[in-house]
């Protein structure tokens, strides 16, 4: 069993966090201790009213969900070292506090010593820039984890999935497989699209997560098979 996985998506809002939490629940059901990271997050807020927030720091809803689903108590700074307020690309949102990959790797190493599986959710897609010169592909290389692709099943998903898969191949990083996340309840020919992607990507389909109006992570975990 690998020490963990790097979760990337075909785009922003592809369903990475739901897939990450479903994977955390899946591994916990297998008897593994699990931790997670969302090292870079845009669109963060203070978890309290302004008058209560003296000394508080920005936090991200998805990162808090990852923290909540870990097998052990983990400090927020380990999970999300770079939390940016603006909901824009990290290299823009973090202009005054740019991402340092060394810091993320240090936090990851601290987590992997305390859990059997560590899942790291990337920010946006594979080539989303994290600072002026590095992107998620560079983070994936630095962590040396196999990649799981989260494919948002919506119009255009075949092209997005194939491009992401080819980009990961070009980066020389092993890909463990992909997860289909049905984000559009009205999509036509949903399963024909999934079959086309399954044929095109030469890695396993690890699960199909159905469209849900609200999260049921145990149900979603039951749709996975690694």
C-alpha positions, 0 to 999 in steps of 0.5 A, a space after each residue: 500500500 502506498 503511503 498516500 495519494 495526490 488528488 488532482 482534478 480536471 478543473 476547479 469544482 470538479 468534486 475533489 473534496 468530496 472524492 477526498 473525503 470519500 477516500 478517507 472514509 474508504 480507507 478508514 473502513 479498511 482499518 487504516 489510519 488516515 490523514 488529509 491535507 488541502 495545503 493551498 486553498 483560496 476563498 477562505 474566511 474567518 470562522 468567527 465574527 470580526 469582533 471575536 477574531 483577535 488572533 484568528 486565522 483564515 480557514 477553508 471549509 473544505 480543509 475543515 472537512 478534511 480535518 474533521 474526517 481524519 483518524 486522529 486530531 491534527 492541527 489546522 496548520 498542518 492541513 492547510 498551511 496556505 489559506 487565502 481570502 480571495 477566491 482566485 488562483 493561488 498565485 494571485 491570491 497569495 501574492 503577499 504570502 506565496 506558496 513555498 513547496 518546501 513548507 508543504 513537504 515538511 507538513 506532509 512528512 509530519 503527517 505521514 509519520 502519524 498516519 498510514 495513509 495521507 491524502 493530499 488534495 491539490 488546488 484546481 487542476 494539474 497546471 493551476 499555478 501555485 506561485 509565480 513559477 510552480 504549479 500543482 504538477 510541481 507539488 505532485 513531484 515534490 510529494 512523490 505520491 501517485 496521483 488520483 484524477 477526479 473527473 467532473 462528469 459534465 459536458 466537455 469531460 472527455 477532453 478534460 480527462 484526456 488532457 489531464 491524463 496526458 499532462 500527468 504522463 508528461 510529468 512522469 508521475 505514476 497515476 493510480 487511477 481516476 474517479 468519476 464524479 457526477 456533478 451535473 444531474 441533467 447531463 445527457 448520456 452520462 454513462 456513455 461519457 464515463 465509458 469513453 473516458 474509461 477506454 481512453 485512460 489506461 489506468 483503473 476507474 476507481 469508482 463512480 460517485 453519483 450526483 447528490 444534492 447533499 453529501 453522504 460520504 459513507 455512501 460515496 465511500 461505498 462506490 470506491 474500489 482501490 
